[in-house]
Amino acid sequence: MSVPLLDLVAQYQTIKDDVLAALMAVIERQGFIMGPEVGRLEAEIARLSHAKHGIACASGTDALLLPLKALNLQPGDEVITTPFTFFATAGTIHNAGGAPVFVDIDPGTFNISPPAIEAAITPRTRAIIVVHLFGQMAVMEEISPIAARHGLVLIEDGAQSIGAQRMVDGTRRMSGELGAVGTLSFFPTKNLGAWGDAGLMVTQDDALAERLGRLRLHGGSRQYLHEEVGTNSRLDSLQAAVLLAKLPYLAGWTEARKQNAARYTAAFTGHPDICPPRVDPANDHIFHQYTIQVPRRDELQASLKAKSIGHAVYYPLALHLQPCFAHLRYSRGSLPVAEAAMDSVLSLPIYPELKREQQDEVIEAVQSFYR
Ligand SMILES: Cc1ncc(COP(=O)(O)O)c(C=O)c1O
């Protein structure tokens, strides 16, 4: 039996009627741009994120780019972030006119290390972007005070962490709740995926919400009057309709991901070679990815491929080693924890519709490789 890494067709079969009806309502109305679905989605996601405002935009990449543009970065301005993330986290810093400064990660959770952030702060530092990688949050109770102490803007890249929570000073906090801005991606493979590109920003700040809303509409608060230069980063009404129709299913999907993760972890715990993901006890992990660490990772990959078992390496080359950032002068050895992670991680199928027999097959295939 082959097991895909993700089965969006299986999900489609369960939600088809709801989503197609929602799409047809937009199509019958022929209202494709900034229709009421966009405002409804913004309100729903803001509520889910315990945020005052939601501002939808065209992608998770733009959800990072727009708040970075709002910083008016000058040449030489620095933004501290993690090298162990999807490219957009750092690419947007560059595209907003800043220089990414990469710091190392925690070896257990793969999230950015708070002491490493503090050590990298210079007079040119303007902001910090944390990534809540694979679905569990970074150590916000340490990072927020660092940002506050140094007057830095804190952005939460929550592309992979919709609905994730963390106990912070005795209170449950949502992904996106504590930063100046929290971002989301609704790329189709995300826990809540659109049928194309889509993203959203959340914030508690009234003035920033207004500014971000403007920046996604060519910098104008009303038609043909432009206070500043923005871009076209609207979210299509059709995508908002898809997301609103899927949203009621999200809690159930998250629960199924957690159960799948628990089954894997029960099977792998104590194995001499297979290291299951470490969940920080303060976190409610939503398992966008289930990522193990293993020796001889590339050989295991080949063996899984031969058995048609889906898997992926997120991420095979940390961002400080990407050719486009060679001018930043990092090299192998600069950030050893991130480099060890990129050489040993492997993500396994964790999607909600994964069947028990399929999961057993994945477990057996991984275990048998090390026998
Ligand atoms: C951590 C992270 N940041 C940013 C993005 C960018 O989102 P998008 O693909 O919607 O532009 C992604 C997703 O692909 C991501 O995983």
The ligand as a Gaussian input file, in Angstrom:
#p B3LYP/6-31G(d) Opt

LIG

0 1
 C        7.166000      29.240000       8.097000
 C        6.550000      29.772000       6.833000
 N        6.592000      31.081000       6.601000
 C        6.032000      31.613000       5.494000
 C        5.406000      30.831000       4.564000
 C        4.897000      31.466000       3.323000
 O        3.538000      31.264000       3.086000
 P        2.954000      31.233000       1.608000
 O        3.418000      30.002000       0.937000
 O        1.470000      31.251000       1.851000
 O        3.397000      32.478000       0.914000
 C        5.320000      29.443000       4.787000
 C        4.594000      28.537000       3.896000
 O        4.778000      28.133000       2.863000
 C        5.929000      28.896000       5.938000
 O        5.901000      27.583000       6.174000

